[in-house]
């Protein structure tokens, strides 16, 4: 089974912990990333390529028909707000 993933947040922890693991998997494709800062959105485009949709509003990830799975990669204090 192939999973199309949307990621909420792309700070230090997801960059160092999640991205390397996801990159190793053949059954996962990152299709959308939500990040508040322009610098993080730029980083996402540079690292993940132009095929990944990069947005500034996390709700766009939930509303993206291309996304099968949402990965919550936000600081703990922001989890409730995102759901």
C-alpha atoms as a printed R data frame, in Angstrom:
   type eleno elety resid chain resno      x      y      z
1  ATOM     1    CA   UNK     A     1  0.000  0.000  0.000
2  ATOM     2    CA   UNK     A     2  1.223  3.487 -0.891
3  ATOM     3    CA   UNK     A     3  0.616  6.322  1.589
4  ATOM     4    CA   UNK     A     4  0.487  9.979  0.554
5  ATOM     5    CA   UNK     A     5  1.529 12.002  3.590
6  ATOM     6    CA   UNK     A     6  0.819 15.551  4.660
7  ATOM     7    CA   UNK     A     7  3.085 16.941  7.371
8  ATOM     8    CA   UNK     A     8  2.073 19.638  9.837
9  ATOM     9    CA   UNK     A     9  5.238 21.410 10.905
10 ATOM    10    CA   UNK     A    10  8.800 20.962  9.734
11 ATOM    11    CA   UNK     A    11 10.988 22.186 12.567
12 ATOM    12    CA   UNK     A    12 14.209 20.649 13.809
13 ATOM    13    CA   UNK     A    13 12.689 17.445 15.215
14 ATOM    14    CA   UNK     A    14 10.803 16.388 12.073
15 ATOM    15    CA   UNK     A    15 13.756 17.394  9.889
16 ATOM    16    CA   UNK     A    16 16.156 15.223 11.857
17 ATOM    17    CA   UNK     A    17 13.886 12.372 12.919
18 ATOM    18    CA   UNK     A    18 10.990 12.020 10.483
19 ATOM    19    CA   UNK     A    19 12.303 13.076  7.071
20 ATOM    20    CA   UNK     A    20 15.196 10.577  7.002
21 ATOM    21    CA   UNK     A    21 12.890  7.699  7.961
22 ATOM    22    CA   UNK     A    22 10.209  8.696  5.459
23 ATOM    23    CA   UNK     A    23 12.848  9.038  2.719
24 ATOM    24    CA   UNK     A    24 13.902  5.414  3.255
25 ATOM    25    CA   UNK     A    25 10.398  4.060  2.761
26 ATOM    26    CA   UNK     A    26  9.156  2.999 -0.655
27 ATOM    27    CA   UNK     A    27  5.518  3.088  0.410
28 ATOM    28    CA   UNK     A    28  5.438  6.747  1.488
29 ATOM    29    CA   UNK     A    29  5.267  9.942 -0.538
30 ATOM    30    CA   UNK     A    30  5.233 13.375  1.103
31 ATOM    31    CA   UNK     A    31  2.698 15.387 -0.883
32 ATOM    32    CA   UNK     A    32  1.941 18.410  1.328
33 ATOM    33    CA   UNK     A    33  3.745 20.304  4.091
34 ATOM    34    CA   UNK     A    34  2.298 23.061  6.266
35 ATOM    35    CA   UNK     A    35  4.669 25.487  7.948
36 ATOM    36    CA   UNK     A    36  4.072 28.908  9.443
37 ATOM    37    CA   UNK     A    37  7.426 30.514  8.704
38 ATOM    38    CA   UNK     A    38  8.544 31.498  5.232
39 ATOM    39    CA   UNK     A    39 12.017 30.114  5.985
40 ATOM    40    CA   UNK     A    40 10.596 26.689  6.805
41 ATOM    41    CA   UNK     A    41  8.427 26.707  3.687
42 ATOM    42    CA   UNK     A    42 11.530 27.558  1.619
43 ATOM    43    CA   UNK     A    43 13.413 24.720  3.291
44 ATOM    44    CA   UNK     A    44 10.573 22.300  2.475
45 ATOM    45    CA   UNK     A    45 10.631 23.301 -1.198
46 ATOM    46    CA   UNK     A    46 14.421 22.986 -1.383
47 ATOM    47    CA   UNK     A    47 14.625 19.603  0.354
48 ATOM    48    CA   UNK     A    48 11.419 17.958 -0.886
49 ATOM    49    CA   UNK     A    49 11.266 19.421 -4.380
50 ATOM    50    CA   UNK     A    50  8.714 21.245 -6.458
51 ATOM    51    CA   UNK     A    51  6.299 18.308 -6.514
52 ATOM    52    CA   UNK     A    52  5.406 18.843 -2.866
53 ATOM    53    CA   UNK     A    53  2.651 21.321 -2.068
54 ATOM    54    CA   UNK     A    54  3.856 23.748  0.629
55 ATOM    55    CA   UNK     A    55  1.248 25.785  2.504
56 ATOM    56    CA   UNK     A    56  1.136 28.156  5.463
57 ATOM    57    CA   UNK     A    57 -2.232 27.028  6.881
58 ATOM    58    CA   UNK     A    58 -2.393 23.568  8.452
59 ATOM    59    CA   UNK     A    59 -6.078 23.266  7.499
60 ATOM    60    CA   UNK     A    60 -5.010 23.073  3.850
61 ATOM    61    CA   UNK     A    61 -3.339 19.740  4.622
62 ATOM    62    CA   UNK     A    62 -6.559 18.301  6.079
63 ATOM    63    CA   UNK     A    63 -8.508 19.552  3.056
64 ATOM    64    CA   UNK     A    64 -6.022 18.237  0.476
65 ATOM    65    CA   UNK     A    65 -7.625 15.328 -1.414
66 ATOM    66    CA   UNK     A    66 -4.114 14.062 -2.275
67 ATOM    67    CA   UNK     A    67 -3.338 13.388  1.407
68 ATOM    68    CA   UNK     A    68 -4.095  9.939  2.860
69 ATOM    69    CA   UNK     A    69 -2.288 10.368  6.181
70 ATOM    70    CA   UNK     A    70 -1.502 13.467  8.243
71 ATOM    71    CA   UNK     A    71  1.668 13.475 10.322
72 ATOM    72    CA   UNK     A    72  1.519 15.852 13.264
73 ATOM    73    CA   UNK     A    73  5.079 17.149 13.618
74 ATOM    74    CA   UNK     A    74  4.260 20.187 15.724
75 ATOM    75    CA   UNK     A    75  5.398 21.033 19.236
76 ATOM    76    CA   UNK     A    76  3.169 19.285 21.789
77 ATOM    77    CA   UNK     A    77  1.530 22.539 22.864
78 ATOM    78    CA   UNK     A    78  0.114 22.993 19.329
79 ATOM    79    CA   UNK     A    79 -1.427 19.540 18.880
80 ATOM    80    CA   UNK     A    80 -4.886 20.412 20.154
81 ATOM    81    CA   UNK     A    81 -5.081 23.565 18.044
82 ATOM    82    CA   UNK     A    82 -4.241 21.565 14.906
83 ATOM    83    CA   UNK     A    83 -6.938 18.992 15.513
